[in-house]
Amino acid sequence: MREAQSLVAGTLAATVDELCLKFGVRKTAFALFLAAWRHQQTVNQTSQLSNRMRQDICLPDGEETSGFPVWNLRVW
């Protein structure tokens, strides 16, 4: 297991070094920041919420969700 991890870490470090040599540290860091920011935007979508959760934050109901999530239960 350690050998596999060291191979992956070595490959990642080599890839980052290659990117820094090819594009420069500033452009590589900016691309990493941009990729992380875009990933955050795709994760923070309200379309994945259940109708119950959407009602809790005063949003209109969306499409019906498949499955039976636990947080969709109503407590009277």
All heavy atoms as a GROMACS GRO file, in nm:
protein
  604
    1MET      N    1   0.082  -0.119   0.000
    1MET     CA    2   0.000   0.000   0.000
    1MET      C    3   0.086   0.125   0.000
    1MET      O    4   0.057   0.220  -0.070
    1MET     CB    5  -0.092  -0.005   0.123
    1MET     CG    6  -0.187   0.109   0.133
    1MET     SD    7  -0.316   0.089   0.011
    1MET     CE    8  -0.422   0.220   0.055
    2ARG      N    9   0.192   0.126   0.081
    2ARG     CA   10   0.278   0.243   0.086
    2ARG      C   11   0.348   0.266  -0.047
    2ARG      O   12   0.367   0.380  -0.088
    2ARG     CB   13   0.382   0.227   0.196
    2ARG     CG   14   0.324   0.235   0.334
    2ARG     CD   15   0.430   0.222   0.438
    2ARG     NE   16   0.371   0.215   0.570
    2ARG     CZ   17   0.435   0.181   0.677
    2ARG    NH1   18   0.564   0.152   0.671
    2ARG    NH2   19   0.374   0.176   0.793
    3GLU      N   20   0.385   0.159  -0.113
    3GLU     CA   21   0.451   0.174  -0.243
    3GLU      C   22   0.358   0.237  -0.344
    3GLU      O   23   0.398   0.324  -0.421
    3GLU     CB   24   0.500   0.038  -0.292
    3GLU     CG   25   0.612  -0.020  -0.210
    3GLU     CD   26   0.650  -0.159  -0.255
    3GLU    OE1   27   0.612  -0.198  -0.367
    3GLU    OE2   28   0.716  -0.229  -0.179
    4ALA      N   29   0.232   0.195  -0.344
    4ALA     CA   30   0.134   0.252  -0.436
    4ALA      C   31   0.112   0.399  -0.406
    4ALA      O   32   0.101   0.482  -0.496
    4ALA     CB   33   0.003   0.175  -0.429
    5GLN      N   34   0.106   0.435  -0.277
    5GLN     CA   35   0.087   0.575  -0.240
    5GLN      C   36   0.207   0.659  -0.280
    5GLN      O   37   0.192   0.772  -0.326
    5GLN     CB   38   0.062   0.586  -0.091
    5GLN     CG   39  -0.074   0.537  -0.049
    5GLN     CD   40  -0.093   0.541   0.101
    5GLN    OE1   41   0.002   0.555   0.177
    5GLN    NE2   42  -0.218   0.530   0.144
    6SER      N   43   0.326   0.606  -0.263
    6SER     CA   44   0.444   0.684  -0.300
    6SER      C   45   0.454   0.701  -0.451
    6SER      O   46   0.500   0.804  -0.500
    6SER     CB   47   0.571   0.618  -0.246
    6SER     OG   48   0.593   0.493  -0.308
    7LEU      N   49   0.408   0.602  -0.527
    7LEU     CA   50   0.408   0.615  -0.672
    7LEU      C   51   0.309   0.723  -0.716
    7LEU      O   52   0.339   0.804  -0.803
    7LEU     CB   53   0.372   0.482  -0.738
    7LEU     CG   54   0.477   0.372  -0.731
    7LEU    CD1   55   0.423   0.243  -0.790
    7LEU    CD2   56   0.603   0.415  -0.805
    8VAL      N   57   0.193   0.725  -0.655
    8VAL     CA   58   0.093   0.826  -0.689
    8VAL      C   59   0.143   0.964  -0.648
    8VAL      O   60   0.133   1.060  -0.723
    8VAL     CB   61  -0.043   0.794  -0.622
    8VAL    CG1   62  -0.141   0.908  -0.640
    8VAL    CG2   63  -0.100   0.667  -0.681
    9ALA      N   64   0.198   0.976  -0.530
    9ALA     CA   65   0.249   1.105  -0.483
    9ALA      C   66   0.365   1.152  -0.570
    9ALA      O   67   0.375   1.269  -0.603
    9ALA     CB   68   0.292   1.095  -0.338
   10GLY      N   69   0.451   1.060  -0.608
   10GLY     CA   70   0.562   1.096  -0.695
   10GLY      C   71   0.513   1.140  -0.831
   10GLY      O   72   0.564   1.236  -0.889
   11THR      N   73   0.414   1.074  -0.884
   11THR     CA   74   0.358   1.110  -1.013
   11THR      C   75   0.290   1.246  -1.006
   11THR      O   76   0.304   1.327  -1.097
   11THR     CB   77   0.258   1.003  -1.059
   11THR    OG1   78   0.322   0.877  -1.058
   11THR    CG2   79   0.207   1.031  -1.197
   12LEU      N   80   0.218   1.272  -0.897
   12LEU     CA   81   0.152   1.401  -0.881
   12LEU      C   82   0.254   1.514  -0.870
   12LEU      O   83   0.240   1.618  -0.935
   12LEU     CB   84   0.062   1.399  -0.757
   12LEU     CG   85  -0.011   1.528  -0.724
   12LEU    CD1   86  -0.105   1.567  -0.837
   12LEU    CD2   87  -0.086   1.514  -0.594
   13ALA      N   88   0.357   1.491  -0.791
   13ALA     CA   89   0.461   1.594  -0.777
   13ALA      C   90   0.531   1.619  -0.910
   13ALA      O   91   0.559   1.735  -0.945
   13ALA     CB   92   0.562   1.551  -0.670
   14ALA      N   93   0.556   1.512  -0.984
   14ALA     CA   94   0.621   1.529  -1.114
   14ALA      C   95   0.531   1.604  -1.210
   14ALA      O   96   0.577   1.690  -1.287
   14ALA     CB   97   0.658   1.392  -1.170
   15THR      N   98   0.402   1.576  -1.204
   15THR     CA   99   0.307   1.645  -1.292
   15THR      C  100   0.298   1.793  -1.258
   15THR      O  101   0.296   1.879  -1.347
   15THR     CB  102   0.168   1.580  -1.280
   15THR    OG1  103   0.179   1.441  -1.310
   15THR    CG2  104   0.069   1.644  -1.375
   16VAL      N  105   0.294   1.825  -1.130
   16VAL     CA  106   0.288   1.965  -1.088
   16VAL      C  107   0.416   2.037  -1.128
   16VAL      O  108   0.411   2.151  -1.177
   16VAL     CB  109   0.262   1.975  -0.936
   16VAL    CG1  110   0.278   2.118  -0.888
   16VAL    CG2  111   0.124   1.923  -0.902
   17ASP      N  112   0.530   1.972  -1.109
   17ASP     CA  113   0.657   2.032  -1.152
   17ASP      C  114   0.658   2.059  -1.302
   17ASP      O  115   0.702   2.164  -1.348
   17ASP     CB  116   0.774   1.942  -1.115
   17ASP     CG  117   0.804   1.944  -0.966
   17ASP    OD1  118   0.761   2.040  -0.899
   17ASP    OD2  119   0.872   1.851  -0.919
   18GLU      N  120   0.608   1.963  -1.378
   18GLU     CA  121   0.604   1.979  -1.524
   18GLU      C  122   0.513   2.095  -1.564
   18GLU      O  123   0.547   2.175  -1.652
   18GLU     CB  124   0.555   1.849  -1.587
   18GLU     CG  125   0.552   1.852  -1.739
   18GLU     CD  126   0.499   1.722  -1.797
   18GLU    OE1  127   0.506   1.619  -1.729
   18GLU    OE2  128   0.452   1.727  -1.912
   19LEU      N  129   0.397   2.105  -1.497
   19LEU     CA  130   0.305   2.215  -1.527
   19LEU      C  131   0.368   2.350  -1.492
   19LEU      O  132   0.354   2.448  -1.567
   19LEU     CB  133   0.174   2.197  -1.451
   19LEU     CG  134   0.081   2.088  -1.503
   19LEU    CD1  135  -0.035   2.068  -1.406
   19LEU    CD2  136   0.030   2.122  -1.641
   20CYS      N  137   0.436   2.355  -1.378
   20CYS     CA  138   0.501   2.480  -1.337
   20CYS      C  139   0.613   2.519  -1.434
   20CYS      O  140   0.631   2.638  -1.463
   20CYS     CB  141   0.556   2.467  -1.195
   20CYS     SG  142   0.426   2.466  -1.070
   21LEU      N  143   0.687   2.421  -1.483
   21LEU     CA  144   0.793   2.451  -1.580
   21LEU      C  145   0.735   2.496  -1.713
   21LEU      O  146   0.789   2.585  -1.778
   21LEU     CB  147   0.882   2.330  -1.600
   21LEU     CG  148   0.977   2.296  -1.484
   21LEU    CD1  149   1.048   2.163  -1.512
   21LEU    CD2  150   1.078   2.406  -1.465
   22LYS      N  151   0.625   2.434  -1.753
   22LYS     CA  152   0.568   2.465  -1.885
   22LYS      C  153   0.491   2.597  -1.885
   22LYS      O  154   0.506   2.678  -1.978
   22LYS     CB  155   0.475   2.351  -1.928
   22LYS     CG  156   0.422   2.365  -2.068
   22LYS     CD  157   0.346   2.241  -2.110
   22LYS     CE  158   0.298   2.254  -2.254
   22LYS     NZ  159   0.227   2.133  -2.297
   23PHE      N  160   0.408   2.621  -1.781
   23PHE     CA  161   0.321   2.738  -1.780
   23PHE      C  162   0.360   2.844  -1.678
   23PHE      O  163   0.308   2.955  -1.683
   23PHE     CB  164   0.176   2.696  -1.754
   23PHE     CG  165   0.121   2.604  -1.858
   23PHE    CD1  166   0.101   2.470  -1.831
   23PHE    CD2  167   0.088   2.651  -1.984
   23PHE    CE1  168   0.050   2.384  -1.926
   23PHE    CE2  169   0.037   2.566  -2.081
   23PHE     CZ  170   0.018   2.432  -2.052
   24GLY      N  171   0.443   2.808  -1.583
   24GLY     CA  172   0.480   2.902  -1.478
   24GLY      C  173   0.398   2.878  -1.352
   24GLY      O  174   0.287   2.824  -1.357
   25VAL      N  175   0.454   2.919  -1.241
   25VAL     CA  176   0.390   2.895  -1.112
   25VAL      C  177   0.261   2.975  -1.100
   25VAL      O  178   0.159   2.926  -1.052
   25VAL     CB  179   0.487   2.929  -0.997
   25VAL    CG1  180   0.418   2.916  -0.863
   25VAL    CG2  181   0.609   2.841  -1.003
   26ARG      N  182   0.263   3.099  -1.144
   26ARG     CA  183   0.147   3.186  -1.131
   26ARG      C  184   0.027   3.133  -1.209
   26ARG      O  185  -0.084   3.125  -1.156
   26ARG     CB  186   0.182   3.327  -1.179
   26ARG     CG  187   0.077   3.428  -1.145
   26ARG     CD  188   0.118   3.567  -1.186
   26ARG     NE  189   0.236   3.608  -1.107
   26ARG     CZ  190   0.303   3.718  -1.127
   26ARG    NH1  191   0.268   3.800  -1.223
   26ARG    NH2  192   0.406   3.749  -1.053
   27LYS      N  193   0.047   3.092  -1.334
   27LYS     CA  194  -0.063   3.040  -1.415
   27LYS      C  195  -0.113   2.906  -1.362
   27LYS      O  196  -0.232   2.878  -1.364
   27LYS     CB  197  -0.021   3.025  -1.561
   27LYS     CG  198  -0.012   3.156  -1.634
   27LYS     CD  199   0.019   3.134  -1.780
   27LYS     CE  200   0.025   3.265  -1.854
   27LYS     NZ  201   0.051   3.245  -1.997
   28THR      N  202  -0.021   2.822  -1.312
   28THR     CA  203  -0.061   2.693  -1.256
   28THR      C  204  -0.144   2.712  -1.130
   28THR      O  205  -0.247   2.646  -1.112
   28THR     CB  206   0.063   2.606  -1.227
   28THR    OG1  207   0.139   2.592  -1.346
   28THR    CG2  208   0.023   2.469  -1.176
   29ALA      N  209  -0.102   2.801  -1.043
   29ALA     CA  210  -0.177   2.828  -0.920
   29ALA      C  211  -0.313   2.888  -0.951
   29ALA      O  212  -0.413   2.853  -0.888
   29ALA     CB  213  -0.096   2.921  -0.829
   30PHE      N  214  -0.319   2.978  -1.048
   30PHE     CA  215  -0.446   3.039  -1.086
   30PHE      C  216  -0.541   2.934  -1.144
   30PHE      O  217  -0.660   2.934  -1.115
   30PHE     CB  218  -0.425   3.152  -1.187
   30PHE     CG  219  -0.553   3.219  -1.228
   30PHE    CD1  220  -0.621   3.302  -1.141
   30PHE    CD2  221  -0.606   3.197  -1.354
   30PHE    CE1  222  -0.739   3.364  -1.178
   30PHE    CE2  223  -0.724   3.258  -1.393
   30PHE     CZ  224  -0.790   3.341  -1.305
   31ALA      N  225  -0.489   2.843  -1.225
   31ALA     CA  226  -0.573   2.736  -1.282
   31ALA      C  227  -0.626   2.644  -1.172
   31ALA      O  228  -0.742   2.601  -1.177
   31ALA     CB  229  -0.493   2.655  -1.384
   32LEU      N  230  -0.544   2.616  -1.072
   32LEU     CA  231  -0.590   2.534  -0.959
   32LEU      C  232  -0.700   2.606  -0.882
   32LEU      O  233  -0.802   2.547  -0.847
   32LEU     CB  234  -0.472   2.502  -0.867
   32LEU     CG  235  -0.507   2.427  -0.740
   32LEU    CD1  236  -0.562   2.290  -0.773
   32LEU    CD2  237  -0.384   2.416  -0.653
   33PHE      N  238  -0.680   2.734  -0.855
   33PHE     CA  239  -0.782   2.813  -0.786
   33PHE      C  240  -0.911   2.818  -0.867
   33PHE      O  241  -1.021   2.801  -0.812
   33PHE     CB  242  -0.729   2.956  -0.763
   33PHE     CG  243  -0.835   3.050  -0.714
   33PHE    CD1  244  -0.878   3.044  -0.582
   33PHE    CD2  245  -0.891   3.143  -0.799
   33PHE    CE1  246  -0.976   3.132  -0.536
   33PHE    CE2  247  -0.989   3.230  -0.754
   33PHE     CZ  248  -1.031   3.224  -0.622
   34LEU      N  249  -0.902   2.838  -0.997
   34LEU     CA  250  -1.019   2.845  -1.083
   34LEU      C  251  -1.094   2.712  -1.086
   34LEU      O  252  -1.218   2.709  -1.080
   34LEU     CB  253  -0.978   2.886  -1.224
   34LEU     CG  254  -1.089   2.922  -1.322
   34LEU    CD1  255  -1.167   3.043  -1.271
   34LEU    CD2  256  -1.031   2.950  -1.459
   35ALA      N  257  -1.021   2.602  -1.092
   35ALA     CA  258  -1.084   2.470  -1.092
   35ALA      C  259  -1.156   2.444  -0.960
   35ALA      O  260  -1.268   2.391  -0.958
   35ALA     CB  261  -0.980   2.362  -1.118
   36ALA      N  262  -1.097   2.482  -0.848
   36ALA     CA  263  -1.160   2.464  -0.718
   36ALA      C  264  -1.284   2.552  -0.706
   36ALA      O  265  -1.387   2.509  -0.653
   36ALA     CB  266  -1.061   2.496  -0.607
   37TRP      N  267  -1.278   2.672  -0.756
   37TRP     CA  268  -1.392   2.764  -0.750
   37TRP      C  269  -1.507   2.712  -0.835
   37TRP      O  270  -1.622   2.717  -0.794
   37TRP     CB  271  -1.347   2.902  -0.797
   37TRP     CG  272  -1.454   3.007  -0.787
   37TRP    CD1  273  -1.511   3.057  -0.674
   37TRP    CD2  274  -1.515   3.075  -0.896
   37TRP    NE1  275  -1.604   3.152  -0.705
   37TRP    CE2  276  -1.609   3.165  -0.840
   37TRP    CE3  277  -1.500   3.069  -1.034
   37TRP    CZ2  278  -1.687   3.246  -0.920
   37TRP    CZ3  279  -1.577   3.151  -1.112
   37TRP    CH2  280  -1.670   3.239  -1.055
   38ARG      N  281  -1.477   2.661  -0.955
   38ARG     CA  282  -1.582   2.606  -1.040
   38ARG      C  283  -1.644   2.483  -0.977
   38ARG      O  284  -1.764   2.461  -0.986
   38ARG     CB  285  -1.526   2.571  -1.177
   38ARG     CG  286  -1.501   2.693  -1.263
   38ARG     CD  287  -1.448   2.654  -1.398
   38ARG     NE  288  -1.422   2.772  -1.479
   38ARG     CZ  289  -1.355   2.772  -1.592
   38ARG    NH1  290  -1.306   2.659  -1.638
   38ARG    NH2  291  -1.337   2.883  -1.658
   39HIS      N  292  -1.564   2.400  -0.911
   39HIS     CA  293  -1.617   2.282  -0.844
   39HIS      C  294  -1.711   2.323  -0.732
   39HIS      O  295  -1.815   2.262  -0.713
   39HIS     CB  296  -1.504   2.195  -0.790
   39HIS     CG  297  -1.552   2.077  -0.712
   39HIS    ND1  298  -1.612   1.969  -0.773
   39HIS    CD2  299  -1.551   2.050  -0.580
   39HIS    CE1  300  -1.646   1.882  -0.680
   39HIS    NE2  301  -1.610   1.929  -0.562
   40GLN      N  302  -1.676   2.427  -0.658
   40GLN     CA  303  -1.762   2.474  -0.550
   40GLN      C  304  -1.895   2.524  -0.605
   40GLN      O  305  -1.999   2.500  -0.547
   40GLN     CB  306  -1.694   2.586  -0.473
   40GLN     CG  307  -1.780   2.640  -0.360
   40GLN     CD  308  -1.723   2.765  -0.295
   40GLN    OE1  309  -1.625   2.819  -0.345
   40GLN    NE2  310  -1.783   2.809  -0.189
   41GLN      N  311  -1.893   2.590  -0.718
   41GLN     CA  312  -2.017   2.640  -0.776
   41GLN      C  313  -2.107   2.527  -0.821
   41GLN      O  314  -2.228   2.536  -0.808
   41GLN     CB  315  -1.987   2.731  -0.896
   41GLN     CG  316  -1.943   2.869  -0.855
   41GLN     CD  317  -1.936   2.962  -0.974
   41GLN    OE1  318  -1.913   2.918  -1.086
   41GLN    NE2  319  -1.955   3.088  -0.950
   42THR      N  320  -2.052   2.418  -0.873
   42THR     CA  321  -2.136   2.307  -0.916
   42THR      C  322  -2.190   2.230  -0.797
   42THR      O  323  -2.296   2.171  -0.806
   42THR     CB  324  -2.059   2.210  -1.008
   42THR    OG1  325  -1.947   2.158  -0.938
   42THR    CG2  326  -2.014   2.279  -1.134
   43VAL      N  327  -2.120   2.231  -0.685
   43VAL     CA  328  -2.166   2.158  -0.567
   43VAL      C  329  -2.278   2.234  -0.496
   43VAL      O  330  -2.370   2.175  -0.443
   43VAL     CB  331  -2.048   2.133  -0.471
   43VAL    CG1  332  -2.096   2.075  -0.339
   43VAL    CG2  333  -1.950   2.037  -0.536
   44ASN      N  334  -2.275   2.365  -0.496
   44ASN     CA  335  -2.370   2.446  -0.422
   44ASN      C  336  -2.496   2.479  -0.502
   44ASN      O  337  -2.546   2.590  -0.496
   44ASN     CB  338  -2.304   2.576  -0.375
   44ASN     CG  339  -2.202   2.551  -0.268
   44ASN    OD1  340  -2.211   2.454  -0.196
   44ASN    ND2  341  -2.104   2.638  -0.260
   45GLN      N  342  -2.549   2.383  -0.573
   45GLN     CA  343  -2.672   2.402  -0.649
   45GLN      C  344  -2.791   2.361  -0.563
   45GLN      O  345  -2.785   2.265  -0.488
   45GLN     CB  346  -2.670   2.318  -0.777
   45GLN     CG  347  -2.561   2.356  -0.874
   45GLN     CD  348  -2.585   2.491  -0.938
   45GLN    OE1  349  -2.699   2.530  -0.960
   45GLN    NE2  350  -2.480   2.561  -0.971
   46THR      N  351  -2.902   2.431  -0.576
   46THR     CA  352  -3.022   2.395  -0.500
   46THR      C  353  -3.107   2.292  -0.574
   46THR      O  354  -3.205   2.244  -0.518
   46THR     CB  355  -3.108   2.520  -0.472
   46THR    OG1  356  -3.143   2.581  -0.596
   46THR    CG2  357  -3.034   2.617  -0.384
   47SER      N  358  -3.072   2.259  -0.696
   47SER     CA  359  -3.152   2.162  -0.771
   47SER      C  360  -3.144   2.022  -0.712
   47SER      O  361  -3.230   1.940  -0.738
   47SER     CB  362  -3.108   2.159  -0.918
   47SER     OG  363  -2.972   2.121  -0.926
   48GLN      N  364  -3.042   1.993  -0.632
   48GLN     CA  365  -3.027   1.861  -0.573
   48GLN      C  366  -3.102   1.845  -0.442
   48GLN      O  367  -3.107   1.738  -0.385
   48GLN     CB  368  -2.878   1.831  -0.549
   48GLN     CG  369  -2.794   1.836  -0.674
   48GLN     CD  370  -2.838   1.731  -0.776
   48GLN    OE1  371  -2.878   1.622  -0.740
   48GLN    NE2  372  -2.830   1.766  -0.903
   49LEU      N  373  -3.165   1.952  -0.393
   49LEU     CA  374  -3.236   1.946  -0.266
   49LEU      C  375  -3.374   1.884  -0.284
   49LEU      O  376  -3.438   1.898  -0.388
   49LEU     CB  377  -3.252   2.087  -0.207
   49LEU     CG  378  -3.125   2.161  -0.170
   49LEU    CD1  379  -3.158   2.302  -0.124
   49LEU    CD2  380  -3.048   2.086  -0.064
   50SER      N  381  -3.423   1.818  -0.179
   50SER     CA  382  -3.559   1.763  -0.182
   50SER      C  383  -3.659   1.878  -0.171
   50SER      O  384  -3.625   1.990  -0.130
   50SER     CB  385  -3.578   1.664  -0.068
   50SER     OG  386  -3.576   1.732   0.055
   51ASN      N  387  -3.784   1.851  -0.206
   51ASN     CA  388  -3.886   1.955  -0.199
   51ASN      C  389  -3.904   2.004  -0.056
   51ASN      O  390  -3.929   2.122  -0.033
   51ASN     CB  391  -4.018   1.903  -0.254
   51ASN     CG  392  -4.016   1.894  -0.404
   51ASN    OD1  393  -3.941   1.964  -0.470
   51ASN    ND2  394  -4.099   1.807  -0.459
   52ARG      N  395  -3.893   1.915   0.041
   52ARG     CA  396  -3.907   1.954   0.181
   52ARG      C  397  -3.797   2.053   0.221
   52ARG      O  398  -3.824   2.155   0.286
   52ARG     CB  399  -3.900   1.829   0.270
   52ARG     CG  400  -3.903   1.857   0.416
   52ARG     CD  401  -4.037   1.908   0.460
   52ARG     NE  402  -4.034   1.930   0.604
   52ARG     CZ  403  -4.117   2.009   0.666
   52ARG    NH1  404  -4.212   2.070   0.600
   52ARG    NH2  405  -4.108   2.025   0.795
   53MET      N  406  -3.674   2.025   0.179
   53MET     CA  407  -3.563   2.117   0.211
   53MET      C  408  -3.579   2.248   0.137
   53MET      O  409  -3.548   2.355   0.190
   53MET     CB  410  -3.430   2.051   0.179
   53MET     CG  411  -3.398   1.935   0.271
   53MET     SD  412  -3.244   1.854   0.230
   53MET     CE  413  -3.128   1.971   0.298
   54ARG      N  414  -3.630   2.242   0.014
   54ARG     CA  415  -3.653   2.365  -0.062
   54ARG      C  416  -3.760   2.450   0.005
   54ARG      O  417  -3.749   2.572   0.008
   54ARG     CB  418  -3.690   2.332  -0.206
   54ARG     CG  419  -3.576   2.269  -0.285
   54ARG     CD  420  -3.621   2.215  -0.420
   54ARG     NE  421  -3.664   2.319  -0.512
   54ARG     CZ  422  -3.583   2.398  -0.581
   54ARG    NH1  423  -3.453   2.384  -0.569
   54ARG    NH2  424  -3.629   2.488  -0.664
   55GLN      N  425  -3.864   2.387   0.060
   55GLN     CA  426  -3.968   2.462   0.131
   55GLN      C  427  -3.911   2.526   0.257
   55GLN      O  428  -3.950   2.637   0.293
   55GLN     CB  429  -4.082   2.369   0.168
   55GLN     CG  430  -4.166   2.324   0.051
   55GLN     CD  431  -4.266   2.217   0.089
   55GLN    OE1  432  -4.271   2.174   0.204
   55GLN    NE2  433  -4.344   2.173  -0.010
   56ASP      N  434  -3.820   2.456   0.324
   56ASP     CA  435  -3.761   2.509   0.447
   56ASP      C  436  -3.683   2.638   0.424
   56ASP      O  437  -3.676   2.722   0.513
   56ASP     CB  438  -3.669   2.406   0.512
   56ASP     CG  439  -3.746   2.292   0.577
   56ASP    OD1  440  -3.869   2.306   0.596
   56ASP    OD2  441  -3.683   2.189   0.608
   57ILE      N  442  -3.625   2.654   0.305
   57ILE     CA  443  -3.550   2.777   0.277
   57ILE      C  444  -3.627   2.869   0.182
   57ILE      O  445  -3.570   2.955   0.118
   57ILE     CB  446  -3.409   2.745   0.221
   57ILE    CG1  447  -3.415   2.660   0.095
   57ILE    CG2  448  -3.325   2.677   0.326
   57ILE    CD1  449  -3.281   2.639   0.030
   58CYS      N  450  -3.759   2.847   0.175
   58CYS     CA  451  -3.852   2.935   0.100
   58CYS      C  452  -3.826   2.939  -0.048
   58CYS      O  453  -3.835   3.044  -0.112
   58CYS     CB  454  -3.853   3.075   0.158
   58CYS     SG  455  -3.900   3.081   0.331
   59LEU      N  456  -3.792   2.824  -0.107
   59LEU     CA  457  -3.779   2.813  -0.252
   59LEU      C  458  -3.899   2.738  -0.307
   59LEU      O  459  -3.958   2.656  -0.237
   59LEU     CB  460  -3.650   2.738  -0.289
   59LEU     CG  461  -3.520   2.810  -0.262
   59LEU    CD1  462  -3.403   2.718  -0.292
   59LEU    CD2  463  -3.509   2.936  -0.344
   60PRO      N  464  -3.936   2.762  -0.434
   60PRO     CA  465  -4.048   2.686  -0.491
   60PRO      C  466  -4.011   2.539  -0.507
   60PRO      O  467  -3.893   2.504  -0.517
   60PRO     CB  468  -4.071   2.752  -0.626
   60PRO     CG  469  -3.943   2.820  -0.659
   60PRO     CD  470  -3.880   2.857  -0.527
   61ASP      N  471  -4.113   2.454  -0.510
   61ASP     CA  472  -4.090   2.311  -0.527
   61ASP      C  473  -4.029   2.284  -0.664
   61ASP      O  474  -4.064   2.346  -0.764
   61ASP     CB  475  -4.220   2.231  -0.516
   61ASP     CG  476  -4.271   2.227  -0.373
   61ASP    OD1  477  -4.192   2.259  -0.283
   61ASP    OD2  478  -4.388   2.191  -0.354
   62GLY      N  479  -3.937   2.189  -0.667
   62GLY     CA  480  -3.874   2.147  -0.792
   62GLY      C  481  -3.937   2.018  -0.840
   62GLY      O  482  -4.050   1.983  -0.804
   63GLU      N  483  -3.864   1.945  -0.920
   63GLU     CA  484  -3.912   1.816  -0.968
   63GLU      C  485  -3.912   1.716  -0.853
   63GLU      O  486  -3.837   1.728  -0.757
   63GLU     CB  487  -3.821   1.764  -1.080
   63GLU     CG  488  -3.819   1.852  -1.201
   63GLU     CD  489  -3.724   1.798  -1.307
   63GLU    OE1  490  -3.668   1.690  -1.286
   63GLU    OE2  491  -3.709   1.865  -1.408
   64GLU      N  492  -3.996   1.615  -0.864
   64GLU     CA  493  -4.000   1.512  -0.761
   64GLU      C  494  -3.868   1.436  -0.762
   64GLU      O  495  -3.814   1.404  -0.867
   64GLU     CB  496  -4.115   1.414  -0.787
   64GLU     CG  497  -4.251   1.475  -0.761
   64GLU     CD  498  -4.272   1.508  -0.614
   64GLU    OE1  499  -4.227   1.430  -0.529
   64GLU    OE2  500  -4.332   1.612  -0.586
   65THR      N  501  -3.818   1.408  -0.642
   65THR     CA  502  -3.692   1.335  -0.632
   65THR      C  503  -3.719   1.187  -0.625
   65THR      O  504  -3.822   1.143  -0.574
   65THR     CB  505  -3.613   1.377  -0.506
   65THR    OG1  506  -3.697   1.355  -0.393
   65THR    CG2  507  -3.574   1.523  -0.513
   66SER      N  508  -3.628   1.107  -0.676
   66SER     CA  509  -3.642   0.963  -0.670
   66SER      C  510  -3.585   0.913  -0.540
   66SER      O  511  -3.498   0.976  -0.480
   66SER     CB  512  -3.571   0.898  -0.788
   66SER     OG  513  -3.434   0.927  -0.781
   67GLY      N  514  -3.633   0.801  -0.493
   67GLY     CA  515  -3.583   0.745  -0.369
   67GLY      C  516  -3.662   0.798  -0.250
   67GLY      O  517  -3.763   0.867  -0.264
   68PHE      N  518  -3.616   0.768  -0.132
   68PHE     CA  519  -3.683   0.808  -0.010
   68PHE      C  520  -3.580   0.857   0.090
   68PHE      O  521  -3.540   0.786   0.179
   68PHE     CB  522  -3.762   0.690   0.046
   68PHE     CG  523  -3.850   0.728   0.161
   68PHE    CD1  524  -3.964   0.803   0.143
   68PHE    CD2  525  -3.816   0.689   0.290
   68PHE    CE1  526  -4.043   0.837   0.248
   68PHE    CE2  527  -3.896   0.724   0.397
   68PHE     CZ  528  -4.009   0.797   0.377
   69PRO      N  529  -3.535   0.983   0.078
   69PRO     CA  530  -3.435   1.033   0.172
   69PRO      C  531  -3.496   1.053   0.311
   69PRO      O  532  -3.613   1.086   0.325
   69PRO     CB  533  -3.392   1.166   0.112
   69PRO     CG  534  -3.495   1.202   0.013
   69PRO     CD  535  -3.567   1.076  -0.027
   70VAL      N  536  -3.416   1.032   0.412
   70VAL     CA  537  -3.461   1.041   0.550
   70VAL      C  538  -3.508   1.182   0.584
   70VAL      O  539  -3.606   1.201   0.655
   70VAL     CB  540  -3.348   0.997   0.646
   70VAL    CG1  541  -3.390   1.015   0.790
   70VAL    CG2  542  -3.310   0.854   0.618
   71TRP      N  543  -3.442   1.285   0.532
   71TRP     CA  544  -3.477   1.422   0.566
   71TRP      C  545  -3.609   1.467   0.502
   71TRP      O  546  -3.655   1.576   0.522
   71TRP     CB  547  -3.366   1.519   0.529
   71TRP     CG  548  -3.326   1.512   0.386
   71TRP    CD1  549  -3.387   1.572   0.280
   71TRP    CD2  550  -3.217   1.440   0.333
   71TRP    NE1  551  -3.323   1.542   0.165
   71TRP    CE2  552  -3.217   1.459   0.194
   71TRP    CE3  553  -3.120   1.359   0.388
   71TRP    CZ2  554  -3.125   1.401   0.111
   71TRP    CZ3  555  -3.027   1.303   0.303
   71TRP    CH2  556  -3.029   1.324   0.168
   72ASN      N  557  -3.670   1.381   0.420
   72ASN     CA  558  -3.796   1.414   0.356
   72ASN      C  559  -3.914   1.378   0.445
   72ASN      O  560  -4.027   1.402   0.408
   72ASN     CB  561  -3.805   1.341   0.222
   72ASN     CG  562  -3.879   1.422   0.119
   72ASN    OD1  563  -3.914   1.536   0.142
   72ASN    ND2  564  -3.903   1.363   0.004
   73LEU      N  565  -3.891   1.321   0.563
   73LEU     CA  566  -3.999   1.285   0.655
   73LEU      C  567  -4.055   1.410   0.722
   73LEU      O  568  -3.982   1.501   0.757
   73LEU     CB  569  -3.948   1.188   0.761
   73LEU     CG  570  -3.903   1.052   0.713
   73LEU    CD1  571  -3.841   0.976   0.828
   73LEU    CD2  572  -4.018   0.975   0.654
   74ARG      N  573  -4.184   1.411   0.741
   74ARG     CA  574  -4.248   1.523   0.812
   74ARG      C  575  -4.280   1.478   0.952
   74ARG      O  576  -4.336   1.373   0.975
   74ARG     CB  577  -4.375   1.566   0.742
   74ARG     CG  578  -4.349   1.627   0.607
   74ARG     CD  579  -4.480   1.673   0.547
   74ARG     NE  580  -4.453   1.719   0.412
   74ARG     CZ  581  -4.488   1.840   0.370
   74ARG    NH1  582  -4.548   1.922   0.450
   74ARG    NH2  583  -4.462   1.876   0.247
   75VAL      N  584  -4.243   1.559   1.047
   75VAL     CA  585  -4.272   1.530   1.187
   75VAL      C  586  -4.387   1.618   1.230
   75VAL      O  587  -4.380   1.741   1.220
   75VAL     CB  588  -4.148   1.557   1.275
   75VAL    CG1  589  -4.178   1.530   1.420
   75VAL    CG2  590  -4.032   1.474   1.226
   76TRP      N  591  -4.494   1.558   1.276
   76TRP     CA  592  -4.614   1.636   1.315
   76TRP      C  593  -4.607   1.670   1.456
   76TRP      O  594  -4.600   1.636   1.552
   76TRP     CB  595  -4.740   1.559   1.280
   76TRP     CG  596  -4.751   1.535   1.135
   76TRP    CD1  597  -4.719   1.420   1.070
   76TRP    CD2  598  -4.789   1.626   1.032
   76TRP    NE1  599  -4.738   1.434   0.936
   76TRP    CE2  600  -4.781   1.559   0.909
   76TRP    CE3  601  -4.830   1.758   1.034
   76TRP    CZ2  602  -4.813   1.620   0.790
   76TRP    CZ3  603  -4.862   1.816   0.913
   76TRP    CH2  604  -4.854   1.748   0.793
   0.00000   0.00000   0.00000
